[in-house]
């Protein structure tokens, strides 16, 4: 049976590569990491003590990955891990050679502290908007505050640093002083702002602000480095010549209010919105600071029917910006003044389905996936096997509305009907993904006039900031409000 590597396997492999490279003191090669995977128990204690992974689980999984994994998969991940380790360990960000490279503390302590802080803010914030933002952002993994996959901590500092993380996670750190610090930063930001643009940090995020400064302090000293990883892929020419590809290393410095100050420089322009007739998704092209090739790929990322589409922001084929959910997109659209676009969608559905109520989703006002689940699970009812074929033309007319007429009616009818003949569930899933992705795309389509172009651009800036782990901030004509700023980290690869 083939071995399928999990995220934990890949992140732990990188931690192992870091530990090997640190112990050796010079560049490691492919065979050294492969041998370490095949016989982890035989590694020197100096390597294992620097590798903060779940050894009892991973040593067998490493061996199985080498022996039973797909050759291309294991080769590409070993190569990437070797290249990243060699580049990072000799960089100026690593200070000395006495680090533990942790995968184990990420979700359990480091990111969980962010989640617990967010939950606390969502319950106790004075501002109702802040409550809503943090209620939404406390969901999921918590990696939008800091997307670190491996955390490098100095051995002699690890106990105290991890203990402080736990204090923040358990609400034991003092937060009153952080309110004062935020007020001071807002005074500073007033001086930085111009006549047509101002900045503001919300004071309710005082504990998060404190945790961010704690992370930044140790990041700057080199005592604790959160490292976000993206797979490094070599070209055929580089692999054949055994040339190490260039490994991108980017420093995200979010000390105090620097993150929101940097947001003023965010120059995003929305390009073409592609409504793909024969594909169950929508693509929004955009440029950053004039650099084309960026896109927001809106589609279903899960195999089941009972889930929403998501937005993956990327450059080319590399998913290097991150993802956003429908709930986050809806919240950003509302706070940016773009709800008219979504309200017009709901009006159109009422016209198309005058005798039915189209339910909205969980935490958003886009079409609920339950509609499409019912089409294949219920025999009778408003949305059922009995009504699917009759409703299909109405849904395709809705797609035509969402795309501003940039949609081939007959192509979708034929595609869905063909899928339905083979497997009704596949047809319902295709239609669900199509409807939700078009609903998102139409909101920021520059060729449509539901909302002003500046609002669409502001929505795109906010979605990019959130997906790329820069923070949750709302861009308005005269003000940028930072509701949730991310902490400092090192982004490697991609």
Backbone torsions as a table, in degrees:
resi	resn	phi	psi	omega
1	UNK	NA	130.2	-177.4
2	UNK	-66.4	148.8	179.7
3	UNK	-96.5	127.6	177.3
4	UNK	-107.9	114.8	-177.0
5	UNK	-70.1	135.8	176.2
6	UNK	-91.7	168.6	177.3
7	UNK	-57.0	-41.0	179.7
8	UNK	-60.6	-38.0	179.0
9	UNK	-62.3	-44.5	-176.2
10	UNK	-68.7	-43.1	179.7
11	UNK	-68.0	-38.8	179.2
12	UNK	-69.5	-33.1	175.2
13	UNK	-62.1	-40.2	178.4
14	UNK	-66.4	-39.1	176.9
15	UNK	-61.2	-40.9	177.9
16	UNK	-63.8	-42.4	179.1
17	UNK	-62.7	-41.6	176.5
18	UNK	-59.3	-45.4	-178.2
19	UNK	-64.0	-41.4	177.9
20	UNK	-62.5	-46.2	-177.8
21	UNK	-65.2	-40.6	178.5
22	UNK	-63.5	-44.4	-176.8
23	UNK	-67.4	-38.3	-177.6
24	UNK	-73.2	-34.3	179.9
25	UNK	83.7	0.9	174.5
26	UNK	-153.0	176.0	-173.2
27	UNK	-56.9	140.0	174.8
28	UNK	-96.9	165.1	179.1
29	UNK	-122.2	170.8	-174.7
30	UNK	-52.3	-49.5	-173.9
31	UNK	-63.6	-30.6	180.0
32	UNK	-66.7	-42.3	178.6
33	UNK	-71.9	-38.7	178.3
34	UNK	-61.9	-44.3	178.8
35	UNK	-63.8	-37.6	178.6
36	UNK	-64.0	-35.3	177.8
37	UNK	-69.8	-39.8	-176.6
38	UNK	-72.3	-29.9	-179.2
39	UNK	-140.9	69.8	-176.8
40	UNK	-60.9	-36.7	-176.4
41	UNK	-62.5	-25.3	-176.9
42	UNK	-84.1	-3.7	-178.8
43	UNK	-67.6	150.5	175.8
44	UNK	-60.7	149.0	-179.5
45	UNK	-60.9	-29.6	179.7
46	UNK	-62.3	-31.9	177.2
47	UNK	-76.6	-48.0	-176.3
48	UNK	-64.3	-34.5	178.6
49	UNK	-70.2	-17.5	178.6
50	UNK	-97.7	3.2	-174.9
51	UNK	-114.2	97.4	-176.5
52	UNK	-85.4	68.7	179.5
53	UNK	-123.6	171.3	177.0
54	UNK	-81.9	86.8	-173.8
55	UNK	-57.9	-42.8	-175.9
56	UNK	-58.2	-31.7	179.4
57	UNK	-91.3	-44.0	-168.3
58	UNK	-77.1	-29.8	-176.3
59	UNK	-62.5	-36.7	177.2
60	UNK	-76.2	-37.1	179.9
61	UNK	-67.2	-37.7	175.7
62	UNK	-57.8	-48.0	-178.8
63	UNK	-63.4	-42.3	179.2
64	UNK	-64.9	-35.9	179.0
65	UNK	-62.7	-44.9	179.6
66	UNK	-65.4	-43.9	-173.7
67	UNK	-82.5	-30.9	-172.9
68	UNK	-119.4	-5.9	-179.8
69	UNK	-76.5	163.0	176.4
70	UNK	-67.3	131.3	-175.8
71	UNK	-51.7	-44.6	-178.7
72	UNK	-64.2	-37.2	-178.6
73	UNK	-67.1	-51.0	-177.5
74	UNK	-66.5	-39.0	179.8
75	UNK	-64.1	-43.5	-177.2
76	UNK	-67.0	-37.4	-178.9
77	UNK	-75.8	-35.6	175.5
78	UNK	-65.6	-46.2	178.2
79	UNK	-56.6	-50.3	-178.7
80	UNK	-59.6	-43.8	-178.6
81	UNK	-64.5	-39.3	177.9
82	UNK	-64.9	-47.9	-177.8
83	UNK	-62.1	-43.6	-179.2
84	UNK	-65.5	-45.0	-179.6
85	UNK	-60.0	-45.7	-179.3
86	UNK	-63.1	-38.7	-178.2
87	UNK	-73.0	-44.5	-174.1
88	UNK	-72.6	-44.8	-174.4
89	UNK	-62.9	-32.4	179.9
90	UNK	-94.3	5.9	178.3
91	UNK	-79.5	168.4	-179.1
92	UNK	-73.9	-11.6	-178.6
93	UNK	-75.8	-28.7	176.3
94	UNK	-89.3	120.7	-175.3
95	UNK	-112.5	97.9	-178.7
96	UNK	97.4	-163.8	-174.5
97	UNK	-139.6	38.4	-178.9
98	UNK	-130.8	53.5	-179.6
99	UNK	-102.6	152.2	163.2
100	UNK	-106.0	129.9	-178.5
101	UNK	-101.5	103.0	-171.7
102	UNK	-93.4	134.9	161.0
103	UNK	-107.8	-25.9	-171.5
104	UNK	-69.6	-30.0	-174.7
105	UNK	-87.0	-8.0	-175.2
106	UNK	-53.5	-74.6	-177.6
107	UNK	-69.4	-35.8	-172.7
108	UNK	-72.4	-35.9	-174.0
109	UNK	-127.2	-59.0	-172.5
110	UNK	-59.6	-57.2	179.9
111	UNK	-76.4	-30.4	179.6
112	UNK	-63.4	-31.5	176.6
113	UNK	-60.9	-43.1	176.9
114	UNK	-60.1	-44.7	-178.3
115	UNK	-63.2	-43.9	-178.8
116	UNK	-67.3	-37.7	176.3
117	UNK	-62.8	-43.0	-179.9
118	UNK	-63.0	-41.5	178.5
119	UNK	-61.8	-42.0	179.9
120	UNK	-63.6	-41.9	179.7
121	UNK	-65.8	-40.6	-178.3
122	UNK	-64.3	-26.7	179.2
123	UNK	-85.3	-37.0	-167.7
124	UNK	-111.5	-3.0	-178.5
125	UNK	-62.9	144.3	178.5
126	UNK	-77.9	-32.9	-177.0
127	UNK	-86.2	127.0	-177.0
128	UNK	-65.5	-32.9	178.2
129	UNK	-67.8	-41.4	177.7
130	UNK	-61.0	-40.9	177.3
131	UNK	-56.8	-45.4	-178.8
132	UNK	-66.8	-42.6	-179.9
133	UNK	-60.1	-48.4	-176.1
134	UNK	-76.1	-26.4	172.9
135	UNK	-62.5	-38.4	178.4
136	UNK	-74.8	-44.3	-173.5
137	UNK	-78.2	-11.6	176.9
138	UNK	-81.3	-5.5	176.8
139	UNK	-80.1	165.7	174.0
140	UNK	77.3	-152.7	-170.5
141	UNK	-86.6	-18.6	-176.6
142	UNK	84.0	7.8	-175.9
143	UNK	-81.9	0.5	176.4
144	UNK	-76.4	-16.4	174.3
145	UNK	-82.7	-34.0	178.5
146	UNK	-163.4	113.7	-173.3
147	UNK	-86.7	26.5	-175.9
148	UNK	-59.6	133.5	175.8
149	UNK	-100.3	-33.0	175.6
150	UNK	-130.5	138.9	-179.8
151	UNK	-119.9	116.8	-179.3
152	UNK	-93.6	121.0	-178.8
153	UNK	-127.8	136.4	176.6
154	UNK	-58.6	135.6	-176.3
155	UNK	-56.9	-43.0	-176.6
156	UNK	-77.2	-6.7	178.6
157	UNK	-112.5	-7.1	-169.6
158	UNK	-62.0	-43.3	-178.1
159	UNK	-61.9	-46.9	-176.9
160	UNK	-69.9	-38.3	-179.6
161	UNK	-68.2	-44.4	178.8
162	UNK	-65.0	-36.0	177.6
163	UNK	-62.8	-41.0	179.1
164	UNK	-67.4	-37.5	174.3
165	UNK	-58.2	-43.1	179.6
166	UNK	-64.9	-35.6	177.2
167	UNK	-62.2	-43.9	176.9
168	UNK	-64.5	-40.0	-179.3
169	UNK	-63.0	-35.8	-177.6
170	UNK	-95.0	6.7	177.2
171	UNK	72.0	26.4	-176.2
172	UNK	-97.5	-6.1	-179.3
173	UNK	-84.9	148.3	-178.4
174	UNK	-71.5	132.7	-177.7
175	UNK	-115.2	-15.8	-174.3
176	UNK	-60.3	-37.9	-178.4
177	UNK	-67.1	-25.9	-178.0
178	UNK	-70.6	-28.9	175.9
179	UNK	-61.3	-44.6	178.3
180	UNK	-61.9	-41.0	-179.9
181	UNK	-63.5	-40.8	179.0
182	UNK	-65.2	-41.4	177.6
183	UNK	-59.9	-40.2	178.3
184	UNK	-65.4	-40.0	178.6
185	UNK	-65.5	-38.0	178.9
186	UNK	-66.3	-34.1	174.7
187	UNK	-64.1	-42.6	179.1
188	UNK	-63.8	-40.8	-178.2
189	UNK	-66.7	-29.2	176.9
190	UNK	-62.1	-35.4	180.0
191	UNK	-74.1	-31.5	-179.4
192	UNK	-75.6	-35.4	-178.0
193	UNK	-61.0	163.6	-179.7
194	UNK	-112.8	-175.0	-178.5
195	UNK	-65.9	-22.8	-177.7
196	UNK	-117.5	10.3	179.2
197	UNK	-153.1	130.4	177.0
198	UNK	-131.0	161.9	-178.2
199	UNK	-120.5	154.2	177.8
200	UNK	-156.5	128.9	171.8
201	UNK	-96.9	130.8	179.7
202	UNK	-76.1	133.5	-174.0
203	UNK	-71.1	-22.9	-179.4
204	UNK	-64.1	-16.9	-178.7
205	UNK	-91.9	30.3	-173.8
206	UNK	-59.3	-41.4	-179.2
207	UNK	-68.4	-39.3	176.3
208	UNK	-63.1	-41.7	177.3
209	UNK	-58.0	-43.7	179.4
210	UNK	-63.9	-42.2	179.3
211	UNK	-64.7	-39.6	178.0
212	UNK	-61.6	-41.1	-179.6
213	UNK	-69.4	-34.1	174.8
214	UNK	-62.0	-46.1	178.7
215	UNK	-63.6	-44.8	-177.0
216	UNK	-63.7	-39.7	-179.6
217	UNK	-58.7	-46.3	-178.4
218	UNK	-77.0	-25.4	175.5
219	UNK	-66.6	-45.4	-178.5
220	UNK	-66.6	-36.2	-179.4
221	UNK	-76.8	-15.4	-176.8
222	UNK	85.4	6.4	-179.4
223	UNK	-77.9	-29.0	-178.5
224	UNK	-147.9	112.9	-177.4
225	UNK	-116.2	107.7	170.0
226	UNK	-72.3	128.8	-176.1
227	UNK	-121.2	117.7	176.2
228	UNK	-92.8	130.7	-171.1
229	UNK	-116.3	137.6	168.9
230	UNK	-127.3	142.0	-177.3
231	UNK	-60.5	134.6	176.2
232	UNK	-97.0	124.0	-177.0
233	UNK	-114.8	121.7	178.9
234	UNK	-83.6	150.8	175.8
235	UNK	-75.2	164.4	177.8
236	UNK	-59.3	-39.1	-179.7
237	UNK	-64.8	-43.1	179.8
238	UNK	-66.4	-41.6	-179.6
239	UNK	-66.0	-41.7	-179.7
240	UNK	-64.9	-39.6	-178.5
241	UNK	-87.6	0.7	-177.7
242	UNK	54.8	43.6	177.6
243	UNK	-98.3	132.6	178.3
244	UNK	-74.0	124.5	178.1
245	UNK	-65.2	161.3	175.1
246	UNK	-69.5	125.7	179.5
247	UNK	-100.5	115.2	-179.1
248	UNK	-74.3	131.0	175.7
249	UNK	-126.9	119.0	-178.3
250	UNK	-123.4	132.0	-179.2
251	UNK	-93.1	120.3	175.1
252	UNK	-102.9	99.9	-177.0
253	UNK	-97.1	107.2	-177.2
254	UNK	-117.4	41.9	177.7
255	UNK	-67.5	135.9	176.4
256	UNK	50.2	-116.9	-175.7
257	UNK	-103.9	16.8	-174.4
258	UNK	-63.3	-33.9	-179.4
259	UNK	-60.5	-46.7	-179.5
260	UNK	-72.0	-31.1	176.2
261	UNK	-63.9	-41.6	179.3
262	UNK	-65.6	-25.8	-176.7
263	UNK	-64.6	-23.0	178.0
264	UNK	-63.1	-27.4	-177.8
265	UNK	-84.9	-5.2	-176.7
266	UNK	-70.6	109.9	-176.6
267	UNK	-113.0	98.4	-178.7
268	UNK	-115.8	134.6	176.1
269	UNK	-126.7	125.0	180.0
270	UNK	-77.0	133.7	177.8
271	UNK	-104.7	-137.9	-177.2
272	UNK	-72.0	140.2	170.1
273	UNK	-103.4	120.1	-176.1
274	UNK	-99.0	116.3	174.3
275	UNK	-98.3	101.5	-171.1
276	UNK	-87.5	108.4	-172.5
277	UNK	-58.2	-42.9	-174.1
278	UNK	-100.3	15.6	-179.3
279	UNK	-133.6	141.5	-173.5
280	UNK	-86.0	53.4	179.1
281	UNK	-158.7	177.8	178.0
282	UNK	-137.9	142.4	-179.3
283	UNK	-122.6	128.9	175.5
284	UNK	-109.1	116.3	178.0
285	UNK	-87.1	144.5	176.9
286	UNK	-152.8	162.2	177.6
287	UNK	-118.8	151.8	175.7
288	UNK	-121.4	118.9	-178.5
289	UNK	51.7	40.2	177.9
290	UNK	83.9	-8.6	-179.4
291	UNK	-83.2	115.2	-179.9
292	UNK	-84.7	174.1	178.0
293	UNK	102.7	-4.5	177.1
294	UNK	-86.6	149.1	178.7
295	UNK	-152.9	155.3	171.9
296	UNK	-109.6	110.6	-176.7
297	UNK	-93.6	107.6	-175.2
298	UNK	-101.4	112.5	-175.2
299	UNK	-163.8	175.0	175.2
300	UNK	-82.5	128.0	-178.0
301	UNK	-106.3	-1.4	-179.2
302	UNK	-117.6	154.9	-173.3
303	UNK	-76.4	-27.7	-175.9
304	UNK	-77.2	177.0	179.4
305	UNK	-94.9	-27.6	-174.6
306	UNK	-90.7	62.6	176.3
307	UNK	-157.0	161.6	-179.6
308	UNK	-91.7	158.9	170.0
309	UNK	-69.8	163.3	174.6
310	UNK	-131.5	168.7	178.9
311	UNK	-110.3	116.2	176.2
312	UNK	-103.2	119.8	179.8
313	UNK	-98.2	127.5	-172.6
314	UNK	-150.7	166.3	173.9
315	UNK	-112.6	118.2	-176.0
316	UNK	63.3	-129.7	-179.8
317	UNK	-97.6	-1.8	-177.2
318	UNK	-91.2	124.1	180.0
319	UNK	-80.6	68.1	-169.5
320	UNK	-100.9	4.7	177.9
321	UNK	-107.8	-26.9	179.9
322	UNK	108.3	-176.1	-174.9
323	UNK	-120.8	161.0	173.2
324	UNK	-137.6	154.5	-177.9
325	UNK	-100.5	167.9	177.1
326	UNK	-63.1	-37.5	179.4
327	UNK	-61.1	-43.1	178.8
328	UNK	-67.0	-42.1	179.4
329	UNK	-61.4	-43.6	178.7
330	UNK	-61.9	-44.8	-178.4
331	UNK	-63.3	-44.0	178.4
332	UNK	-63.4	-42.7	179.3
333	UNK	-60.4	-42.6	-179.6
334	UNK	-65.8	-47.7	-178.8
335	UNK	-68.5	-20.4	-179.7
336	UNK	-90.9	-3.8	179.5
337	UNK	84.9	26.4	-176.5
338	UNK	-108.7	15.3	-174.3
339	UNK	-65.3	-19.6	179.2
340	UNK	-57.9	-36.4	-179.5
341	UNK	-63.4	-42.1	179.6
342	UNK	-72.9	-38.0	178.9
343	UNK	-63.0	-37.0	177.8
344	UNK	-67.0	-32.0	174.9
345	UNK	-63.6	-44.3	179.5
346	UNK	-64.6	-37.8	177.1
347	UNK	-62.3	-41.6	-179.8
348	UNK	-64.6	-39.2	177.7
349	UNK	-64.0	-37.6	178.1
350	UNK	-65.5	-34.8	177.5
351	UNK	-69.9	-41.1	-177.6
352	UNK	-73.7	-34.6	-178.2
353	UNK	-122.0	67.6	-173.3
354	UNK	-64.2	-22.5	-177.2
355	UNK	-104.7	6.3	-179.8
356	UNK	-128.9	153.1	173.2
357	UNK	-105.4	118.4	178.5
358	UNK	-85.2	111.3	-176.4
359	UNK	-70.1	149.0	174.5
360	UNK	-90.2	163.2	-172.6
361	UNK	-78.6	-176.4	179.2
362	UNK	-80.5	108.5	178.9
363	UNK	82.2	12.5	177.2
364	UNK	-157.6	169.7	-176.9
365	UNK	-106.2	14.3	173.8
366	UNK	-83.8	170.6	-174.4
367	UNK	-62.3	133.2	-178.0
368	UNK	-72.8	137.4	178.0
369	UNK	-65.3	-19.4	179.4
370	UNK	-58.6	-29.9	177.6
371	UNK	-54.8	-45.4	-174.1
372	UNK	-81.4	-27.9	171.9
373	UNK	-63.9	-42.8	-179.3
374	UNK	-63.6	-32.0	-179.6
375	UNK	-60.6	-26.2	-179.0
376	UNK	-110.9	-11.5	-176.6
377	UNK	-107.4	-20.6	-177.9
378	UNK	-107.2	138.7	179.4
379	UNK	-80.2	-40.0	180.0
380	UNK	-130.5	163.5	179.0
381	UNK	127.4	176.0	-179.7
382	UNK	-56.8	-41.8	178.5
383	UNK	-122.4	105.8	-172.5
384	UNK	-158.2	175.8	176.5
385	UNK	-57.8	-32.2	-177.8
386	UNK	-68.8	-30.3	-174.0
387	UNK	-105.6	-5.9	-172.5
388	UNK	-58.0	-54.0	-176.3
389	UNK	-63.8	-34.8	179.5
390	UNK	-69.9	-37.3	-178.8
391	UNK	-78.4	-20.0	-172.0
392	UNK	-56.0	-44.7	-178.7
393	UNK	-64.3	-33.7	178.0
394	UNK	-67.0	-40.1	178.5
395	UNK	-65.5	-38.3	-180.0
396	UNK	-70.8	-31.6	173.3
397	UNK	-66.0	-35.6	176.2
398	UNK	-64.9	-40.6	176.6
399	UNK	-61.3	-37.7	178.1
400	UNK	-63.7	-40.8	177.1
401	UNK	-63.6	-47.0	-177.2
402	UNK	-62.0	-36.7	-177.6
403	UNK	-84.2	2.1	-178.0
404	UNK	65.4	30.8	180.0
405	UNK	87.1	-2.8	-178.6
406	UNK	-88.0	59.7	-172.5
407	UNK	-155.6	133.3	-179.9
408	UNK	-90.4	106.9	-175.0
409	UNK	-56.0	-52.1	-173.7
410	UNK	-67.0	-31.5	-179.5
411	UNK	-62.3	-46.0	-179.6
412	UNK	-67.9	-40.3	178.0
413	UNK	-58.1	-46.9	-179.1
414	UNK	-65.2	-43.0	-178.3
415	UNK	-62.7	-47.0	-177.5
416	UNK	-69.2	-41.1	-179.9
417	UNK	-63.3	-39.4	178.5
418	UNK	-65.3	-41.9	177.1
419	UNK	-64.4	-40.4	-177.1
420	UNK	-63.8	-38.4	179.6
421	UNK	-62.5	-32.7	-179.8
422	UNK	-86.0	-45.9	-177.1
423	UNK	-158.5	106.1	-178.6
424	UNK	-54.4	-33.6	-179.6
425	UNK	-64.5	-39.9	178.2
426	UNK	-63.9	-38.2	179.4
427	UNK	-65.8	-44.0	-179.7
428	UNK	-65.4	-39.9	179.1
429	UNK	-65.4	-42.7	179.0
430	UNK	-59.5	-46.2	-178.7
431	UNK	-66.9	-40.3	177.8
432	UNK	-59.6	-49.3	179.9
433	UNK	-61.8	-38.3	-179.0
434	UNK	-65.1	-48.9	-178.1
435	UNK	-61.8	-51.4	-177.2
436	UNK	-64.3	-40.6	-178.7
437	UNK	-68.2	-37.7	176.7
438	UNK	-67.4	-36.8	178.9
439	UNK	-59.8	-41.1	177.9
440	UNK	-69.3	-48.8	-177.1
441	UNK	-58.8	-37.7	-176.8
442	UNK	-68.1	-27.1	-179.6
443	UNK	-62.3	-39.6	-174.8
444	UNK	-110.7	15.0	177.2
445	UNK	-69.7	115.5	-175.5
446	UNK	-68.2	-17.4	179.7
447	UNK	-85.2	-4.0	177.9
448	UNK	-107.3	157.6	-167.6
449	UNK	-116.4	16.4	-178.3
450	UNK	-60.8	-40.6	179.4
451	UNK	-133.7	162.2	-177.5
452	UNK	-66.8	153.1	-178.9
453	UNK	-62.9	-35.0	-179.4
454	UNK	-65.0	-34.6	177.9
455	UNK	-66.8	-41.7	178.3
456	UNK	-61.2	-43.8	179.2
457	UNK	-63.6	-41.7	179.4
458	UNK	-64.2	-39.9	176.3
459	UNK	-60.5	-44.1	-178.6
460	UNK	-65.0	-38.2	177.9
461	UNK	-63.2	-42.4	-178.7
462	UNK	-67.6	-42.4	179.3
463	UNK	-63.7	-43.0	177.8
464	UNK	-61.5	-45.6	-179.1
465	UNK	-60.1	-43.0	-178.5
466	UNK	-70.6	-46.0	-178.2
467	UNK	-65.3	-35.0	-177.5
468	UNK	-87.1	12.2	177.7
469	UNK	59.5	39.1	175.2
470	UNK	-97.0	-26.1	179.3
471	UNK	143.6	169.2	175.0
472	UNK	-103.8	103.7	-178.8
473	UNK	-135.3	147.3	-179.0
474	UNK	-109.2	128.6	-180.0
475	UNK	-99.2	123.8	175.7
476	UNK	-125.0	172.5	-175.8
477	UNK	-55.2	-41.2	-175.6
478	UNK	-116.6	4.7	-173.2
479	UNK	-156.1	142.3	170.1
480	UNK	-114.1	120.0	-179.5
481	UNK	-108.1	125.2	-179.5
482	UNK	-98.0	108.5	179.1
483	UNK	-90.8	-29.7	-176.3
484	UNK	-152.8	105.9	-180.0
485	UNK	-98.2	145.8	-179.7
486	UNK	-86.8	165.4	-179.8
487	UNK	-95.8	175.8	-176.6
488	UNK	-73.2	143.6	177.2
489	UNK	-161.6	167.9	179.6
490	UNK	-109.0	123.0	178.5
491	UNK	-101.5	125.9	-174.0
492	UNK	-127.2	135.4	175.4
493	UNK	90.6	-161.8	-179.3
494	UNK	89.4	NA	NA
